[in-house]
Structure formats: C-alpha cells, structure tokens
Amino acid sequence: MEFFAVSLLQGISYGLLLFMLSSGLTLIFSMMGVLNFAHASFYMLGAYFAYQISRWIGFWPALIIAPLAVGAIGAAVERYGLRTVHKYGHVAELLFTFGLAFVIEEVVRIIWGRAPVDYKIPPELDFTLFTIYSTNFPAYRGFIMLVAVVMLVAVFLVLKKTRIGLIIQASLTHPEMVEALGHNVPRVFMLIFGGGCALAALAGVVAGNAFVTDPAMAAAMGGIVFVVVVFGGLGSLAGAFVASLFLGLVQTFSVGFDISLADLIGRLGLAVGSGSPLYGVLKITLAQTAPVLPFLLMVVMLIVRPKGLLGTRES
Amino acid sequence: MTRKTLYWSVLIAIIVALPLVFASNTAISLMNAMGIAIIFALSYNMILGQTGLLSFGHAVYSGLGAYIAIHVLNLVGAGKLWFPVTLLPLVGALGAMFFGVLFGYVTTRRAGTTFAMISLGIAEMVAASALMLPGFFGGEAGISTNRTVGKAFFGITYGPPIQVYYLIAGWALLCGVLMYALTRTPLGRLANAVRDNAERVEFIGYDPQRVRFLMLVLSAAFAGVAGGLSAINYEIVTSENVGPVRSGAVLLATFIGGVGEFFGPIIGAIVLTFLEVSLSSFTKAWILYFGLIFLTMVLYAPGGISSLAVLHRPFWKARLLGRIVPSYLFALSCALVLLAGIAGLVEISYFLAESSPGGAMTLLGLKFDPRTVPPWLVVALLLGLGGVSLRWAKRRVAAAWHAASQELLRRVRSVEPTDRSALGREKFTAEQML
C-alpha cells in the first residue's frame, strides 16, 4: 500500500513534468507540422540558464527569466532557421531540428562542461511537505506539480479565452484565411515556436534541480517526450495530457516491480531454470524493461491506432 | 571499348590501386571504414531516397546483421561449423533480412511520420534490449572475435588489413552494382512512384505497402552486408552498432551526400567518414563541427553535395562553368575567413572548458594565453570580416550565376531545331532554375 501511494504520487508528478514538455511539442507540431527533435534540448537549455541565473540573482527571478530567454532563442531559431528550411519540405525541417539538437548539446558541453552542474533546490522549498507511511514527500515535488498545473491552466485559458488564442487556433486549421484577414501568420508561427520552447525551458528550470542537470539530460528526456506526443495523438493537447500522466505512472510503477516472466511461470507450478529455452528472455524483470516500455507502448499504439490516443489526424 | 566499360575499368583500377598508393595502416583502416559506410549509406538511401521512407533506426539492421555474422564467425572459430569468411557478409545479410521481414511487416504498413516514429520506437527498443540480453549482445563489452579462422585459401587469411580492404572493396562494388541495378527494375521504379504518390500507385493496381515492405527487406539485407563486413573489419560488435548514434550517422551521411542521386550517398559516406576520422584526431569539438556542417547543408544545400554537382552539369557541358568559378573562389575565401573565426571561437572555448585553469594553448602552431584580450580580438575580427565579406560574395555569386544561366538559355534557344533534343535536358534544367 505504501509502495502504491508513493508510486502514484511520483508517477503523477513525473507525468505532469512530461506534460510541460510535451505540450509545447504538441503545439509546435499541430501548428507547423514539425516534429521538433531539439525540443528536449530547449528543456536542457532552460535548466542550464536557470542554474546560471540562480547563481547570479537567485532562483525566483530565474524561474521567469530563463524560460523567456530560451523562448527568445526558440523564436530566433524559427525565424532564421526553420523558416528558411520550410520550403524544402518536412524532412528537411525535421533534419534541421535533428542537427540543432547535436549543436545545442555540444555548445552546452563547451560552456558548462561535461560533468553535472551543481544546480540546487532553493532552500525555502527544501523541506518535507508531508509523510505517507514512512516515505517523505519533498515540498519541491509538490512545487513542480503546482507549476505544471498553473501552466496547464494558463495555456488552456490563453488558447481558449483570449484573442491571441483564437488567432492561433484559426491559424492551425485555416492559415490562408487568417492571413487573408490581415494577420501575420509567419509571426504567429514564430511566437508559437518560441512559446513552445519557453514551456520546455520552464520544465527544465523546475526539473533540472530535482533531477540532474548535465549535457545528457536532453537525450534522456527526448525519447520519452516524443513517445508521449505520438502516443497521445499528434497535435492533441488533451491527448498529450492523458498520455503524459499514463506514461509517467507506467514508468514509476514498472520500476518498482521486480517480477520476471520466469517468476510468473514458476508461480504457475512450472520450474524454470537456467537450462530452459529462452531463459535469457524469461529472467528479465519488469523493472529492467522500464526504459523500453514507453517505446513498446508507442509502437503498439501506432500499429493499432496510428492517430494516437486522442489524435484526429495521422501526420 | 565503349564509354561505360571504360568508366568501369577505371573505377576498378582505382579501387585496386588505392591501398598500394596509400599503404599505411591508418589509410587502409580509413578506406575500410569508408567502404562499409558506402554500402550502409547506399542501403539506407534505398528506403529514404528511393521509397521516401524516413527511418531513424537503420542501424538496427546492420547491427543485428553484424551480431549474427560475428556469432557465426565464432562458431567457425570454435570448429562447430564450416563457413568461409569471405562469404560471411551473406550471413549478415540473411540475418538482417530476417529482422527486416519481422520489423518491416510492422513498420511499412504506414509511410510518412508514422513510419518514422515506429522506426524510432523499434530502434530504441532494440538498443535497450541489447543491454538486457547479454547472452546474444554481449552486454557492455560486446562480442569479440578473431577473423583469421579456417584454412588459408590461396594465402588469404584476412590477417593483414589489406586483404580485408579487398574483401570490403569487392563486396562494396558488388552491392553497389546490385543496388544500382535494382533502381532499374520495375520494383525500383514502383518504389519511386510510391514515394511520389502512393495513392496513384494503388489506383493502377499495385500495393504500395508491399512495395515499401520489399524495399525495406532488401535494404535491410544490404545493411546486413555492411554489418557483416564491420564484424570482420573490427573483430568486435557492441551494442553501439545497433544504437541510435549509428542510425543518426547514416542519416546524416546519406542526406549530406544527397538523396536525389544514386551516387549521392557514396559521396556522403566518404566525406563523413573522412571528416569523422580527420576531425576527431585534430580537435575534441568535432561533433560540434559536424553538427554545424550538417545545419549549413540543410539550410543552403538541402539536396546534398550530389545535387550541387547535378546543378552545375549544364554549365559544365556548355563550357560556361568558367564564368561562375571565379565568384565561387572569392566566396570560398570569404567562407574560409569566417570558418577560421568560428573554429577559433570554438577551440578557445573548448580549451577553457576542458583544461585546468592557467596555461597556454597552441592552435595551428601559435602559442597564446586564451585568457588575454588579443586572441579574442583576432577571433572577433575574423568573424566580422568573414561575415560581412561573405554577404558581399553571395551577391557576386548570384550575379555570376544569373549571367551564366542567361547565356545558357540564349544558346539553347538559338540552337537549330534538329539539335534541340540533344540539349533538351540542359534547357529543362536551365529554365527550371530561372
């Protein structure tokens, strides 16, 4: 029971973090049809910027400044990179972001070094929020969840209730018409790309100190964010939300189970030893498969329902 | 002797002569790596360029082929099996083909983004299982072998690298010819049609899914040949061989070479392997340079190196290339200044990031202290000068290009009607460009 409650909380907070990343990616995808391979790199930039800023002027200003700075970089990337590549088609755009991810990782390595940086949780949030059974729940995890929920509500309100959101939604489905009405659609695209990057950076700011801030963090997160977006349905924010929570829970729960197929068969009364056929496969525990599970789920989803969970279109 | 046989005999003569001219061990190992990369990139272009399927997991096939080949080689070494090492790449091909059938059945049901995503998912799964199944994949250390097994056949033991070179060269030539021949078959043509418009292909009575599947399986088989050769060449296969980095590298090589032409990936594989080896021995920041080169290519030459070559063909034939080249040389010198500035910036930053505080660095024989102002001033000067002059050069190139194409078009139009068919291709490209 304790395991269940703790894993549930951890899964939800991890899932919310995933959503902060995947929401930006989904927005960018549904607007421009670009699967941004460098999205997790902007997440990493957010963490590093926050580390640097919090060393100069503190964590709270960093929470605001770092996402804005990364958002500006993202907008510049769209303006001077993606827009040029756009006329060559989607593959070229995809490859551009692919190359960009390489370059960002190397630049980060040059500026901040290979080793993880000492990005700490601010002392005013470094306490135990509550204790379930015997496990302490750190306040910072609660803070991550709070930021994610606030962001979720804010994005929802901006998209659904404001004029800008209206134009964004219209540009999504009818870009020519919106342009004909006198709106600068390329600029809307730039704003969306910058905004999506800023959301990823915000995730980096709050997650960088909870986990590790090192040059490998983008690669570690990149795959799973992709899975979330594809699993939830390309271009669907609601789908991304459901998929984030689901995959967050799957990952945290599967890590906790030390059961293998061999154990399962053993429980049915059949003995499985090192001599049995396929013993190598049978003795893999569920916990060991945790890194593969999301990808397995994604492949299965794409085969069964290529639109994804709540998606409306295939690509 | 016809022209074609002449070209081919020259090519074969060059391939035979190369290791005799560049006889050092480093050169031969570089050429071996290039040969393997060429087969791999060509096989990748079968699905990317010819069938229009963007895959993020092609190393799965070459890597699994390499694993199966190395296991067979070890069985041969242990005396449990008889198989000539020369034909080992065939084992890799069959192994990779098996996985091509298995995964391809799942992936090729869709094209476009969905295919790309499934291939990414499968690549990640295979890469992760490589560490979970140490029995087959050898865990972190991988599987190593000894290629000099079996009886020597006419003195061929594959002990010296030069023998491996000829093995790789032979297989590369064979695979290249086969893959080129495939583009001329109905299947190859259908693959192009599926890439351009799958719906129409379906309408005239072919199954695009089956075409994609067949192309993927065949492409996997050729990738398996590359894998088998790499198992022989390096005598080790690790989980890296199936990893995402390898898949990314083949994508970069193919794209930089150019997916539109058959020979594009060959250029890409040679250039990238050369850059990888030469840059990585020069500087620690080679991945960054790599990425920057790639980004520049995507931005300014999305058709790759081969498309640049094809673009200049009409000018070459009309002997107008001489009018553009001077502006290119000027632009090149400006680009070199800018490049020197970028390289200086990167190298100094890298030095500051990696080394312990204090001490001077040496760059191109110059010794200086990166913590003082002058080096930074030089870098800033190079960057500014290069950037500004390159803009100017760009305008000069555009002007020269425009003048030359006008001239080309004028000549094409003034040619007698009977000669038009001979110049048709040039005219078409020239008008397309304007």
Interface residues (C-beta under 8 A of the other chain):
Chain A: L35 G81 T84 V85 Y88 H90 V91 A92 L94 L95 F96 F98 G99 L100 F102 V103 E106 V107 R109 I110 I111 W112 G113 G223 F226 V227 V230 L234 G280 V281 I284 Q288 T289 P291 V292 F295 L296 M298 V299 L302 I303 P306 E314 S315
Chain B: L54 V106 R109 R110 G112 T113 T114 A116 M117 I118 L120 G121 I122 E124 M125 A128 S129 M132 L133 P134 G135 F136 G248 L251 L252 F255 A285 I287 L288 F290 G291 L292 F294 L295 V298 L299 P302 V346 S349 Y350 A353 E354
